[in-house]
């Protein structure tokens, strides 16, 4: 299995200004595998310390920040003597070691010759506020579930992957049935690495669904473990409301969906908890599509999406036959899966998606991203009914903005003066890494 983040790690290794690297991500997005694969590929040896599983690791930084003592302790725990440039030091689940995060500052200041990579769950790092975060003393890398390109490669579809990377729309359209077949599998399986790996090995839909359920159950246990009883109930309500929120024609988050009379002040912390844990993504409304887009953010209106389309399929208990046979998944569920898929690919591209809606009319544009020096409005269509009235009306009404829209649908590539249509499977060809 390959991950794009491996190349980012290789770039980090060669950087003259390299600092200790902190890898962040939700549980089970593949952080540990990524670090170990990187160490095996690029170093003579790896000194691996799991700060959660190894009892001695919890005391590693408690006494002081004497790096010679710390390095000797790492050697004793891992059985590997760290050597500058030759050994990758991995501190996994670093948030479980008191003062572990803060120790990275001293590696950067006093021992920059050592290559140190640490990993922690987003939740664990956020909650670990007892010691200051080493701002400016670490490099950071966010890891997400596997995107569609990574799924294709893992699934042995290297020819299809090459076509995507070449960006030849005419040739891609010839293979549209194969792309769509893989897209249906991706909607069901998603991008959680263990789930993908087991699906490829066994081709067992029931096993896939069970693994996804295990991950969701682990998230629910985290909710109970790391929050008060009252707050855990609210966090659970937010999480369980996502399917019904996204099944609405207007996917704006409505507090009243969870319970009658619910108010924002009751659930703000619960939503933020799920964001901090990396379990959900928040897509905020913008009032105008102008540069810089964040100036026009409306914090009171937003949509919430799950981190992974496969976990979403599991949460709604969508039957395999409904998702992987024919094109039912694109025609049903009111486009919820398709917007979830597009959101996931945009996030994997390190983009920050917003959405636009009118104050005066029902008009809405599904996503808006700022790409370098231009704003891109994005309409998502799950079927071949691709009329994008809201987007065209906005673009025609704002000629000075020089906007060109992007429509993502089941149709093939079409280029018009005011917009481009790309097939669902072609997002990566449009937004290159």
N, C-alpha and C positions, 0 to 999 in steps of 0.2 A: 504494500500500500504506500502511495506517495501523497505527501501534503505540500501545498505551495509554500507553506511557512518554512519548510526546510531551506529553501533558497534564501529567505530572509535571515535565517540563522547563520547561513554560510557568509552572507554579506556582513553580518554583525561580527563574526569571527575575524574577518579581514580588516575591519575598521580601525583606523589609527586612534580614533577617539572612543574606543570601546569602553563601556562601563558594564558593571554587573547587569545581567538581563533578567527582568521580571516578566514571566509569561502569565497572562491572566486569561481566564475563561470560565464558563460554567462547568459544573461537574460533568465528567465523562465526554468532553469534547476532544480528548486525545492529547492533553498536555504532557503527561508522563511518557507516552509512546514517542511523541515528537522529540523530547529532550534526549531520550535514550537512542533513538535512531540517528539523531544528529551527532551524538557522542561517538557512536560506533562508526559512522561514516567519515568523521573529520578529525578524530583524535586517536592517539595511541592507546589511551585507556580512559575509563570513566570512574570517578569517585562519587558514588550515588548514596545519598542519605535521605531517607524518608522521615521527615520530622514528626509525622503522625504515628507511624508504626514502630519507630525505633525509640525506646524509652530514654536512652542516653542523649538522643538528639534534643530532647526537650530542655536539657540542662546546658546545651552547647554554648549559649550566649548569655546565660544568667549571671555568671560570675563577673565577667568583664568582656572587653572587645580586643583582648590580646590575640592577634592573628596567628602568631606562632603556636600558641596553645590551641586555638581553634583548628588550625590546619592539622596538628598532631591528632586531635580528637576525630577529625574527619577521616584521617588515615586509619585510626583504630576501629572506627565504625565500619568503614567501607572495605578495608583491606587493601586500599590503593594509596600510595604516596603521591599527593598532588605535585605535579611538576609544571612550572610556568610554560604555557603554550602547547604542552603535550597532553595534559590531563584536563578533561572537562569536569568541573565540580558541579554536581547537581544537588540542589537543596529543594526537594519536593515537599509539597504541603507546608511551605515555610511559615504560613500563618499560625501553625500549631506550636511553633517554638517561640517561647517568650523572647522578645527583643530580636527575633530572627530577621525580620524585615529591616530593622534599623541597622543591623550589622553590615548590610550591603554597602552602607555609606563608607565604612572603614576599609572594606575591600577596595572600593574605588579610590579612596584617598591614600591608603598606605600599602596596598598590594595590587596595583592595577595590572601587573604581569600575569596574575592568575585569571583564568577564564571561568567565570562563575555564572551559572544559570539557575534561577530559582523559579518555582511555580507555585501558584496558589489559586484556590477558587476565588472568584470575584466576591462571593459572599464572605468568605473567611477573611480576606484582606480588608474589606470594608468594615467588618465588625471589629477587627483587631485595631482599636484606636488607643490602646493603653500606652503605646510609644509612637513617637512621631514618624511619619512616613519619610523616607529618604529622598525628598524632592530634589531633582537636579543631579542626583548621585547614581541613578539607575537608568538604563534603557528599558523600554517597555514594548511588549508585543501582545496583542490581543488575538486569541484563537477562537474560531467559531466552528460550528459543524461543517462537514465537507460540502463544498458547493457542487453544482451539477457537473462541472468539468472534472473535478476530483472523483466524483461518483463514476463517470464514464470510464476514466482510466482504471479505477479499482475493479470495475466490472468487465475489463478486457476489451472495451470499445475504443481502442486507440485510433482506429481509422476515423471514427466519428469525431473524436477529440481533435484530431489534426484538421479536419474540415472546419470545425469551429474556430480553431486558432488561426487558420488562413483567412477566414472572413469572406469566403467566396459564396455569396448568397445563392447564386444560380445553381451551383453544384450541391449546396446544402439542401436546397428544395427537392432535388432528385432523391435524396435520402430521408425526406421528411417522415415517412412511416417508421423508419428505424429510430430516428430521433424521438418521435412521439412515444414509441414503445418504451424507450429508456426513461422518458420523462414520467410516464405513468408509474414505472417502478420506483423512480425517485420520490414521487409524491407519497407512495406507500411506505417506502423504506426510510427516506430521509437521509440525513448526513451524519448521524452520530456514529463515530468510527467503528465501535464494536458491533453495532447493529448491521452496518454495511458489510463488515468483514464476515460475519456469520451468515448473512443472506447470500453472499457470493459463494461461500463454502458449501452451504446446504440447500439453498433455494427453497426454504421452508417458511411460508407465510405465517404459520402459527407460531413458530419459534421467533420470528421477527417481531411479531406483535407482543409476545411475552417479554422479550428483551426491552422493548419500548416501555411496557408497563412497569418493568423493574426500575427503569430510570425515573419515570414519573413518580413511582412510590418513594424512591430515594429523595426526590425533591420534596415530596410531602413530609417525609421524616425530618428533613432539614428545617422545614417550616416550623414543625413542633419543637425541634431541638433548640433553635436559635431565636425564638421569639416568645413573648408572653402568651398565655392562654387566650386572652382576649384578642391580641393582635394576630395570633396564628389563625383564628377563626376568620378574621377579615382577609388575611392573605389568601387563605383557601377559597373564600368566596370570590375574590378577584380572579384567581386562577381558573376556577371551575366555570366562571361566567364567560370565558373567552369564546367558546364555540357559539353560544347564542349571540354574543356581541358581533362576531364576524359573520354570522348567518344573516344579519340584517342587511337590507339594501344599502342603507346608510350605516357604515361600520364605525361611526363615531362612538366612543365609549360612553355609555349611559349608566350612571350609578343606580338608577331605579331598576335595571335589569337584575341586579343582585338581590335587592329586597325593596319593597315599597317604602318610599320616603327616605331612601339612602342619600346621604350628602357627601360632598367632596371631602370635608374635613375629617370624616370618619375613615376614609379609605386612602388618603394621600400617602400615609406612611406605609400602608400595605402594598400599594403600587410601587413605591420607591424600593421597598424590600425586594420585590421580585425583579426589578430592574438591576439593583445592586448584585443580585445573585446570578444575573445573566440569563434568567429563565424567560423573560419577556423583553420585547423591544417596544419603546414608546415612539410613535410617529405623531408629531405635533402639527397642528394646523398653522398655515401662514396666511396672512390677509392679502399679501401681494406677492407676485413673483418677480422680485427685483434683487439686485446685488447690494450689499450682502444679505443673503436670504434670512439670516438669523435676526436681523433688525425687524422683520415683519412677523415674527413668531407670536402666535396666540396661545399662551400656556394653558388656557382654560378649556381648549378643545383638542382632543387627541384620539388616536386609535391605539390599541394594544395588540401585538402579535406574539405568538410563541416563538421560541428560538429555532424550532425545527419543524418542518412540514410533516415528517414521519411521526414525531411525537404528537403533533396536532391530529393526524389521522387516527392514532391510537386513542387519544382523548375522546374523540367523537365516535369511536368504535366503528369506523367506516369499513364495511366488508371488503375483503381483497377482490372478490369478483366484481364489485362495483367500481373499484379503482383501477384495476389492471387489465380489464377486458373491455375492448372497444374504447369509446371516448366519454364514458359516463361521467368520469371525474371532472371533465372540463365543462360539462353541460349542467351538472347538478351542484348542489351546495352553494348556489348563488355567488359563485366566484370566490368563495372564501379560500379554497386551496390555492387558487391561482395567485391571489394577492399575497398570501403567505409565502408562496414560492418566490415571487418577485422580490418581496421584502428581504427574504433570506439571501438571495443572490446579491442584492445591492449592499447589504451589510457586509457580506463576505468580501466585497470589493472595497471595503473601508469607507463607504459612503454613509452620509447622514441623511436619511430620507425624511421629508415632510409631506404634507398634503395641502391642497388648497380647496376652499369652498367659499361660495358667495354668501354675503350677508343678506342679500335681497331675494335670491332665487335658490332653487334646489341644486344649482350647478356645482359640480365638484370634479376635481382632478385627483386621481388616486395617489400619485406620488409626485414630489418635486425634489430634485437634487441640484446642488450647486457643483458643477464640474469645472474645475479650474476657474476660468473667467466667464462662464456662461451658466445660465439657469436652464434646466431641462425639465419641462412638464411631461409626465408619463401617465398615459392612460392604459389600463390593464383590461383586456377583454378575454374572457374564458372561452368564448366561442368564436365563430366566424362572423357574427353580427357585430360589426366593428365601427359603427357610427360613433364618432367622438365629438358630439355637439358641444359639450362644455369646453373642451380644449380649443376647438376652432373658434368658438365665440370669444373666449378670452384672448387668444392670439390676435384675432382680427380687431378686437377692441383696444389693444395695446401695441400699436405698430412701432412706437418708439423703443419698446423693450427688446425688439429684434429676437423674439423667441422662435425656436423651431421645436415642435413637439415630437415626442416619441410614443408610438402606440405599440403595445406588446400584445399579440393575439395569436390565434390559431392559423391565421393567414400567412402566406409567404411574404418575402421582402417586397415592399412597395415604397418608392420614393416620390414624394410630392413636394411642392414648394414650401408648404407650411409644416410638414411633418414627414417622418419616416415610420413605416410599419415594419417591425421585425417579428419573426416567429418566437413563441415562448422559449423554445430551446436555445435561442440565439443571443440571450442577454450578454453572455461573456464575450461574444464576438463584437458586440456594440460597445461595451465598457471593458476595455482591455486592462490587464494588471499593469 
